Amino acid sequence: MNEHTEILRVLSSELYAREDADILHSLASASTFEYAALAAFDTRVGGPSVAALVDRRRRGGTLGIPQHGVGRYEIADRDVFRPLQYAGVYFTMNATEIEWLTRAIVEASSGHVEALVKRIGRTPRSPLGAALRALRGRNVMDPETEDLVGRFVPIYNDAKHAFDHDMDTHRFSVEDAVLAYFVCRRLGERLYSLARLNTDMSVFDLPV
């Protein structure tokens, strides 16, 4: 277990109820990655899951991928929800090569949280860490959420910048990628009400 895994396990345990955290940890640490299991748990979490982000009844594909449908969110909020779409599609690409996509999954998932924090602080050009620091002392975000996001920032920074891991290894494991995605899903839930979204969140409760 690397340092990322330990942090992500702790964060996910704090963000999910015990039963859900146990399911998530089992899913993430499985010897073989199963997208169907991930998608089922994602739907259980609710909100903008991979299944709910797009309307598969409408033809076309927001990512140029057949059957991925058209995004349900408002265009003005694509900076918030598009990263989750990318993360979701990365999970579907190739189970035998998913280790090569783990960094991309972590970075895309983190982009969802970054977009929300930047909106809340009205700092559109700041990276996540700087955007979070700009909010401190303003009593906008509750201290617990601020702490959770702050502890996640180093993982996002590594996904963007750290390539000095051992030769022929990957910075993030499949477990890291799965945990990071679901940590970002829960962090997003804590931030939506503060972010002045144009999207009616009930749109993600429609049948999928």
C-alpha positions in Angstrom: 0.0 0.0 0.0 1.4 3.4 -1.0 0.9 6.7 0.7 -1.9 7.7 -1.7 -3.8 4.5 -0.9 -3.6 5.1 2.9 -4.9 8.7 2.6 -7.7 7.7 0.2 -8.8 4.9 2.4 -9.0 7.3 5.4 -10.8 10.0 3.4 -13.3 7.5 2.0 -14.0 6.1 5.4 -14.8 9.6 6.6 -17.0 10.4 3.6 -19.1 7.3 3.5 -21.2 5.4 6.0 -19.5 2.3 7.3 -21.5 -0.2 5.1 -20.9 1.8 2.0 -17.2 2.3 2.9 -16.8 -1.4 3.3 -18.4 -2.1 -0.1 -16.2 0.6 -1.7 -13.0 -0.7 -0.2 -13.8 -4.2 -1.3 -14.6 -3.0 -4.8 -11.4 -0.9 -5.0 -9.1 -3.6 -3.8 -10.5 -6.5 -5.8 -7.9 -8.5 -7.6 -9.7 -7.9 -10.9 -11.3 -4.6 -11.8 -15.0 -5.0 -12.6 -16.6 -2.0 -14.2 -20.1 -3.3 -13.6 -19.5 -3.4 -9.9 -18.1 0.2 -10.0 -21.1 1.4 -12.0 -23.6 -0.3 -9.6 -22.0 1.4 -6.5 -21.8 4.7 -8.4 -25.5 4.6 -9.0 -26.0 3.7 -5.3 -24.1 6.9 -4.4 -26.6 8.9 -6.5 -26.2 12.3 -8.1 -24.0 12.7 -11.2 -22.9 9.1 -11.5 -21.5 7.8 -14.7 -24.9 6.4 -15.6 -26.8 9.6 -14.7 -24.4 12.2 -16.2 -25.6 11.5 -19.8 -28.9 10.8 -21.3 -28.4 7.6 -23.4 -31.9 8.0 -24.9 -30.5 10.9 -27.0 -28.2 9.8 -29.8 -24.7 11.2 -30.2 -21.8 11.3 -27.9 -20.4 14.2 -25.9 -17.0 12.5 -26.0 -17.3 11.2 -29.6 -17.9 7.7 -28.2 -21.1 5.9 -29.5 -23.8 5.4 -27.0 -22.4 7.7 -24.4 -25.3 10.1 -25.0 -25.7 13.8 -24.4 -24.8 15.4 -21.1 -27.8 16.2 -18.8 -26.1 19.1 -17.1 -26.3 22.8 -18.3 -23.6 23.9 -20.7 -22.5 26.6 -18.3 -21.6 23.8 -15.8 -19.5 21.7 -18.1 -16.3 22.7 -16.2 -17.8 21.0 -13.2 -19.4 17.9 -14.6 -17.2 17.1 -17.7 -14.3 15.9 -15.6 -16.5 13.2 -14.1 -17.5 12.1 -17.6 -13.9 11.7 -18.6 -13.2 9.7 -15.5 -16.2 7.5 -16.2 -15.2 6.8 -19.7 -11.6 6.0 -18.7 -13.0 3.3 -16.4 -14.7 1.7 -19.4 -11.8 1.8 -21.9 -9.8 -1.4 -21.3 -9.8 -3.4 -18.1 -6.6 -5.2 -19.0 -4.7 -1.8 -19.4 -6.5 0.2 -16.7 -3.2 0.7 -14.8 -2.2 3.0 -17.6 -5.3 5.1 -17.1 -5.2 5.4 -13.3 -3.4 8.8 -13.3 -5.9 10.2 -15.8 -8.8 8.9 -13.7 -7.4 10.6 -10.5 -6.7 13.8 -12.4 -10.1 14.0 -14.1 -12.0 13.1 -10.9 -10.0 15.8 -9.0 -10.9 18.3 -11.7 -14.5 18.0 -10.6 -13.6 19.2 -7.1 -11.2 21.9 -8.4 -13.9 23.4 -10.6 -16.3 23.6 -7.6 -13.8 25.2 -5.2 -12.8 27.7 -7.8 -16.4 28.7 -8.4 -17.0 29.0 -4.7 -14.0 31.2 -4.2 -14.5 33.1 -7.5 -10.9 32.3 -8.4 -11.3 30.8 -11.9 -7.6 30.8 -12.8 -6.3 29.3 -9.5 -5.3 25.6 -9.1 -7.1 23.7 -6.4 -4.6 24.3 -3.5 -4.5 28.1 -4.2 -8.3 28.3 -4.6 -8.8 26.5 -1.3 -6.3 28.8 0.5 -8.1 31.8 -0.8 -11.3 30.6 0.9 -9.7 30.2 4.4 -11.0 32.7 6.9 -14.0 33.7 4.8 -16.5 31.3 6.6 -17.8 30.1 3.2 -17.0 26.4 3.5 -17.5 24.5 6.7 -14.2 23.5 8.4 -14.7 19.8 8.1 -15.2 20.0 4.3 -12.2 22.4 4.0 -10.1 19.9 5.9 -11.2 17.0 3.7 -10.5 18.9 0.5 -7.1 20.1 1.9 -6.0 16.6 2.6 -6.9 15.5 -0.9 -5.0 18.4 -2.6 -1.5 16.6 -2.5 -3.0 13.6 -4.4 -4.3 15.9 -7.2 -1.0 17.6 -7.3 0.8 14.3 -7.8 -1.6 13.3 -10.5 -0.7 16.5 -12.4 3.0 16.9 -11.7 4.7 13.9 -10.2 6.4 11.6 -12.7 9.4 10.5 -10.7 8.2 7.2 -9.5 10.2 4.0 -10.1 10.8 2.9 -13.7 8.1 0.8 -15.2 5.6 1.5 -12.4 2.6 3.7 -12.1 2.1 6.6 -9.7 -1.4 5.4 -8.8 -2.8 1.9 -8.4 -6.3 0.8 -9.6 -7.4 1.0 -6.0 -6.2 4.6 -5.8 -8.1 5.5 -9.0 -11.4 3.9 -7.7 -11.1 5.5 -4.3 -10.1 8.9 -5.7 -13.1 8.9 -8.0 -15.5 8.1 -5.1 -13.8 10.6 -2.7 -14.3 13.3 -5.3 -18.0 12.3 -5.8 -18.6 12.8 -2.1 -16.6 16.0 -1.9 -18.7 17.3 -4.8 -21.9 16.6 -2.9 -20.6 18.8 -0.1 -19.8 21.6 -2.4 -22.7 21.8 -4.9 -24.9 24.1 -2.8 -22.1 26.6 -2.5 -21.0 26.7 -6.1 -23.9 28.6 -7.8 -24.6 25.9 -10.3 -27.0 26.4 -13.2 -27.9 22.7 -13.3 -30.9 21.5 -11.4 -29.4 18.6 -9.5 -32.6 16.6 -9.6 -31.9 16.0 -13.3 -29.5 13.3 -12.3 -32.4 11.5 -10.5 -34.1 10.8 -13.8 -34.4 7.2 -15.0 -31.2 6.1 -16.7 
